[in-house]
Amino acid sequence: MPGRWIISGCVIVLLVASAVHAATPRGGDRVVVDVGEVVADDLVVAASELVIDGRIEGDLVAAAETITINGVVTGDVLAAANRIVIAGSVGDDVRLAAGVLELRAESGVGDDLFGAAGTLTTAAASRVGGALAAAGSDVTLRGAVAQRADVAGQRLIFGGSVGDALVAYGDAVQVEASARVGGELTAYSPAPPAVAPGAQLGAVTHIRTERSDADAGTTAPVDGVAALLFDFLRQLATLLLVGAMLVWLLPAPLARIADGTLQQPGRSLLAGALTVAALVLGGSVLLLATIVGGVVFGTLTLDGLAGMIVASGSIALAGMIIATIFTGGVVAPVIVGYGVGRSLLAWLRPAWLERRLVPLALGVLLVAVLLSVPWVGALMLVLTLLLGLGAIWRERRGEWPAA
């Protein structure tokens, strides 16, 4: 599959991503790092709006409706938002999932940029110091990329510079006169790329694909590549953001649970199966009680009480379902991933265990990759669900040794 190069790039860079010793948490409706303000360590943010006008001496991990970086982040940026704008500078890697992603003029990313967005734009005079891998519906690249660029989308426009090879997967690939590509341009598209006079390119290779619109009656490979990359990045960002919050809030319990889960996987799987059975039974009993209570009190013409019972039971049942989905689909993979990361580092680099986000990033990445693989992902989802729920149940029962 052509998209393997994009996914491989994500995996390689994320595996060596740096992590931090400590983190400063902030939250609320609007979080602002003002001009002149310096955050001396890593910053973890959950907010409706995040604005960075000052300086962060470390990594930024953020989830928000809108994120604007006008200042400086010396480390990595890992973020998910509806709209992300980078107008300042980031010293290391950037990994983003957004509805709209924009690199404005004079902005800079010190190393690699990996992003998935509905609309992605890099303005002229913006710069990515490493490689770029991106997927979106509309992608416009007019900035500079120092190394290789892999891009997937429906409509692709290139007007900037790429130091190495440029690989494009799209329905329509347009190369503007200002484009400069140091290596080969390979385009996977229905028609050859439209190259304007004056564009400076290496060899140009066109590999024909079917158009992805409804009239074609088939789905182009680019759709699968873009969807796969977007889902992978979105899931990875979610797991890392939730994991970072858990590492900050519950460092010792999370490490204890994660380590114990892999040391005794059989007992955790059994406990997880029993937990799932208990949840199904409890939900069934709650549903039955709600129905019976509503019918009985309705028959007795106690309509107000019947309505209250039905409403309360429905809310409780919905809460149980949402909590189970979130715990099984997000928290459980984080627990398993954290345990895997700690086990690998205990073998490879024991000193890095003190950097709590290093094992989290490593383990969660591996789990996210496995979850994204067809067939294997379904089995991995069941295993993480049972292991994670079992680990939480055993923690509640006090089965782990004291940290």
N, C-alpha and C positions, 0 to 999 in steps of 0.2 A: 504493500500500500504506500503511495507517495507520502502520505501524512506521517509516516514513521519518523521522518527526519525532524518534523516539528515536535512530536511527542518525545523523541529521544533527546532533543535539545532541552526541553523542559526538565526531563528527569535528571540529566547530567548536571545542569546548573543548580537545580533545587537540592540535589544530594550534597553539594559542597557549599550550600548557603550558610552564611555565618549566623550565629545566634548570640544570645546575650546572657549576662550574669544576673541582671535585675531589670525591672520594668516599672515605669511610673504609670499608674492607671488614671484615666480621666473619663468622665461620662456626663451625659446631660443632653439637653435639647441642642445647645450650640457650644462647641468647644473651640477656643481660639488660643493659639500660641502667638502672642503679640510681637510686634517688631521690637527687637532688642532683647526679648526673652530667650534664655538658653535653657533647654532641658538637658540635664547632664547625663542622662542614661536613656534607655529605651522607653518608648511611649506606646501604651496600649489604649486605644480609644474606642468607645461605642457611643455614638451620638447621632442626632439627626443631621447636623452640619458640622464639619470639621474644617478649620482654616489654619494653615501653618504660615504665619508671616515671619516668625522668628527662626530659631536654630535648634535642631534636635541632634545631640551628640550621641547617636546610636541608631537603632532601628525604629521604624514606625509600623505598628500593626493596627489596622483600623477598619471598622465597619460603620457606614453612615449612609445617609441619603445622598449627600454631596460632600466631596472632599476636594479642597483646593490647596495646593502646595505652592506658595509664593516665595517661601524662604528656603532654608537649607536643611536637608536630612543627610547626615554624614554616612549612615549605614544603609540597610535595605529598607524597602517599602513593600509591605504585603497588605493589600487593601481590597475591599469589595464595596461597591456603592452604585447608585443609579447614575451618577455623573462624577467623573474624576478629571480634574484639570491640574496639570503640572506646568507651572510657570517659573519655578525656581530650579533648584538643583538637587539631585539625589546622588550620593557618593558611590553607592554600590548597586546591587540588583534591584529591579522593580518587577513585582508580580501582581497583576491587577485583573479583576473581573468587574465589568461595568456596563451600563447601558450606553453611555457616551464616554469616550476616553479621548483626551486632547492633550498633546504636548505643544505648548505655545512657543513662539519665537524666543530665542535666547535661553530656553530651558535646556537642562542637561541631565542625562543619566550616565553615571560613571561606568557601569558595566552592562549587564544584559537586561533586556526588557522582554517580558512575556505577558501578553494580555489577551483577553477575550472581551469583545464589546460589540454592541449593535452598530455603532458608528465610531470609527477610530481615525484620528487625524494627527499627523505630526507636521507642524508648521516649518517653513523654511527658517533656517538658523537654529533649529533645535538639533540636539545631538544625542545619540545613543553610543556610548563608548565601547560596547561589546556587540553581542549578537541580538537579533530581534526575531521573535516568533509571535505571530498575532493572528487572530481570527475574528471576523466580523462580517456584517452585511455589506457596509460601505467602508472601504479602507482607502485613505489618501495619505501617502507618504511623500512629503516634500522636504523632510529634514535629512540629517546625515546619520548613517549607520556604519560604524567602523568595521564591523565584521560581516558575517553572513546574515541574510534576511530570509525568513520563510513566512509567507503570508497566505491566508486562505479567506475567501469571501465571495460575494456575488459580483460586486463592482470594485475593481482595484485600479487605483491611479498612482503612478510613480513619477515623481518629479524631483527627487532628491538624489543623494549619493549613497552607494553601498560599497564597502571596501572589498568584499568578497562576492560570492555567488548570491544571486537573487532567484528564489523559487516562488512562483505564484500559482495559486489554484483559484480559478474564478470563472464566472460566466463571461465577463468582459474585462480584458486586461489592456490598460492604456498607459503608454510610456510617453512622458512629455519631453520637450526639447531640452529641458534643464537636467534630465536624468543622467547620472554617472554611475556605472556599474563596473567594478574592478574585475569581476569574474564572469561566469556564464549566467545568462538569463534563461531559465527554464520555465515555460508557461504551460500549465495544464488547463486548457480552455477549449470551448467549442470552435472558436476561430483564432487565427494567429494574433498575437498581440499587436495592437495599433501603435507603431513606433513613429514618433514625430521626427522630422529632419533635425539634425543637430544633437540628438541623444547619443551619448558615448557609451557603447556597450561592448562586452566581450562577445563570445559566440552566443547565438540565440537558438534555442531548441523549443519547438512547439510540439506538445503531445495532445492530440485531439481528445476531447471528452464530450459527452452529451450535455446539452443545456439542461439546467435544473428547473426551468419553469414548467407550468402545467401543460403547455402545448406540446412539449417534447415527449411527455408520457413516461419519462424515466428520471431517475435522480442521479445527478452528477456526483462523481467522487468527492468534489469539493464540499458538497453539503455534508457528507458523512465526516469528512476531516474537520470541518469547522464545528459541527455539532459535537463531535468527540472531544475536540480540544476545549470548547467552551464548557461542556459538562465536567470535564476533568478539572479545569481550573476553578470552576465554581465550587465543586465539591471539595477540592483541596483547600481553597480559601476559607470555606465554611469550617472545615475540620481544624485548620490551623488557628482560626480566630477563636473558636470555642475552646480549643485546647490551650491557647495562650491564657485565656481567662481562667480556666481551671487550674493551670500551673501557678498563676498568680494568687488565686483565692485559696486553693487547697493543695499546696505543694507536697506536703508530707503524706496526706491520705491518698492522693493520686498516685504517687510513686509506690506506696505500699500496695495499693490495689493492682496497679499495672504489673508490678513484679510478681505478686502472688498468683495472678491470673495465668501467667506463662509457666510458673513453677509447678502449678497443679492444674493443668488444663482440663483433665478429666472431671475433677470435682467442680470446676467452674462451669463446664458444659452441662453437667447434670443439674447443678443449681439453676442455670439459665433455663433449661427445659422445664424445671419445676416452676420457675417464676413465670414463664410464659403461660403454662397451664393454669397457674393461680390467677393471672390477669384475665385470661379468657373466662374462667369460672366466676371470678369476681364481677367482671363486666356483665356476664349473663345474669347473675343474681341481681345486680343493680338494675338492669333493664327490666327483668321480670317484676321486681319490687315496685318499680316506677309505674309499670302498666297496671299491675294489680291494685296498687294504691289509688291510682287515678280512677279506675273502674269502680272500686268499692266506694270511695267517698263521693264519686259522681252519682252512683246509684242511691246513696243516702241523701242526695240533693245538697251536699256540702261542696258546692262548685268551687268556692274560693280555696278551700283546703285541697281539693283535688287538683286545681290548677297549680297551687304552690308545690305540691308533691311532684307533679309532672315536670314543672320548670326546674326544680332543684335536682331531680334525678337526671334530667337531660343535660344540665350544666355539668354535673358531676361525671356523667358518662363521657361527655365531650372532653372534659379536662383529663380524664384517664386516658382516652385515646390519643390526645395530643401529646401528653407527657410520655406515653409509651413510644410513640413514633419518634419524638425528639431524642429520647434516651437511647432507643435502639438504633436509630439511624445516624445520630451524631455523636452522642456521648460514648456509646459502646465502641465505635471505631477509634475514637480518641484514646480510650483506655487501652485497647489492644495495640494501637500504633505506638503509644508511649511505652508500653511494655516491650514491644519489639525493638524500638529505638534504644532503650536502656540496655537490653540484652546484647545488641550488636556493639554498642559503645563499650560495654563492660569487657567485651572480647577484643575490640580493636583499639579504642582510645579511652581507657578508664578515667583519665583526668577530665575528659569532656563531660562526664556525668554531672559535674557541678554546674555546667552551663545548661540550665533546665530546658531551654528552648531547642538546644541541639538535638537531644534524643527525640523530642516531640516532632521537630521538622523532619528528621530522618524516618522515623517510624510511620508517621501519618502519611508521608509521601508514598512509602511502599504500600500501605493499605489502600490509599486512593488509586494508585496504579492498578492494583489487583481488582479493586471494585469496578474499574472501568473496562476490564477485559470481559468480552462476552462469555457466557457460561461460567467461567471462573468467578466473575463478579457476583453472580447469584449465590454460589456456594460460599464465597467470602462474606457476603452480607448475612447469611444465616449463621455462620461461625462467629462473626463479630457480635451479632445480636445476642447469641446464647452466651458467649464468653463475657461480654460486657454486663448484661443483666445478671448473670451468675456472680460476677465479681462484686457488683453493687449489693446483691443480696447477702453475700458472704461478709462483706464489710459491715452491713447492718447487724449481722449476727455476731460480729466480733471474732471471726475465724482467722483473721490475719494476725501475725505477731506484731507487737508494738513497734512503731517506727523509731 
